[in-house]
């Protein structure tokens, strides 16, 4: 196995979370219904997209002292779409 640096892992996770949030928010009505198996969000794809964006913000917080430009880019991308921000306790 290859050893990846923390920076490489954060970049990989951010890219994947960004892709997932976009997919879930754009195709929310076309997703397979898994509500009976989703104990956390009951199959609500939009809430999963919001969770992905929240994780991206968490990654940005971790990167602030190491790569401020990357962290700023992630923050700007996540706050650009208000529909993908957690706005109430029900979203978490």
C-alpha positions as CSV (number, residue, x, y, z in Angstrom):
1,X,0.0,0.0,0.0
2,X,1.0,3.6,-0.7
3,X,1.4,6.0,2.2
4,X,-0.5,9.2,1.6
5,X,0.2,12.5,3.3
6,X,-2.4,14.3,5.3
7,X,-2.7,16.9,2.6
8,X,-3.3,14.2,-0.1
9,X,-6.0,12.6,2.1
10,X,-7.8,15.9,2.7
11,X,-7.7,16.7,-1.0
12,X,-9.1,13.3,-1.8
13,X,-11.8,13.5,0.8
14,X,-12.8,17.0,-0.2
15,X,-13.1,16.1,-3.9
16,X,-15.2,13.0,-3.1
17,X,-17.5,14.9,-0.7
18,X,-17.9,17.7,-3.2
19,X,-18.9,15.2,-5.9
20,X,-21.3,13.4,-3.5
21,X,-23.0,16.7,-2.4
22,X,-23.5,17.7,-6.0
23,X,-24.9,14.3,-7.0
24,X,-27.2,14.1,-4.1
25,X,-28.5,17.6,-4.4
26,X,-29.0,17.5,-8.2
27,X,-30.6,14.1,-8.4
28,X,-32.5,14.1,-5.1
29,X,-35.7,13.0,-6.7
30,X,-34.1,10.4,-8.8
31,X,-32.3,8.5,-6.0
32,X,-33.3,5.0,-5.1
33,X,-35.5,5.1,-2.0
34,X,-33.6,3.6,0.9
35,X,-35.6,5.2,3.7
36,X,-36.2,1.9,5.5
37,X,-32.4,1.3,5.7
38,X,-31.2,4.9,6.4
39,X,-31.5,5.2,10.2
40,X,-29.9,8.6,10.2
41,X,-31.7,10.7,7.6
42,X,-34.5,8.4,6.6
43,X,-33.5,8.4,2.9
44,X,-33.5,12.2,2.6
45,X,-30.8,12.8,-0.1
46,X,-30.7,16.6,0.5
47,X,-29.9,16.2,4.2
48,X,-27.0,13.8,3.2
49,X,-25.8,16.5,0.7
50,X,-25.9,19.1,3.6
51,X,-23.9,16.6,5.8
52,X,-21.3,16.2,3.0
53,X,-20.9,20.0,2.9
54,X,-20.6,20.2,6.6
55,X,-17.8,17.7,6.5
56,X,-16.1,19.8,3.7
57,X,-16.2,22.8,6.1
58,X,-14.6,20.6,8.8
59,X,-11.8,19.7,6.4
60,X,-11.4,23.4,5.6
61,X,-11.0,24.2,9.3
62,X,-8.3,21.6,9.6
63,X,-6.5,23.0,6.6
64,X,-6.5,26.7,7.7
65,X,-3.0,26.6,9.2
66,X,-1.5,24.4,6.5
67,X,-3.1,25.6,3.3
68,X,-5.1,28.8,3.8
69,X,-5.8,29.2,0.1
70,X,-7.3,25.7,-0.2
71,X,-9.3,26.2,3.0
72,X,-10.7,29.5,1.7
73,X,-11.7,27.9,-1.6
74,X,-13.6,25.1,0.2
75,X,-15.4,27.6,2.5
76,X,-16.4,29.8,-0.5
77,X,-17.7,26.7,-2.4
78,X,-19.7,25.4,0.5
79,X,-21.4,28.7,1.4
80,X,-22.1,29.6,-2.2
81,X,-25.2,27.5,-2.2
82,X,-27.5,28.2,0.8
83,X,-29.7,25.2,0.0
84,X,-26.7,22.9,1.0
85,X,-26.1,24.6,4.4
86,X,-27.5,23.1,7.6
87,X,-30.0,25.7,8.7
88,X,-31.7,24.1,11.6
89,X,-31.2,21.4,14.2
90,X,-33.3,19.0,12.1
91,X,-30.6,19.1,9.4
92,X,-27.9,17.6,11.7
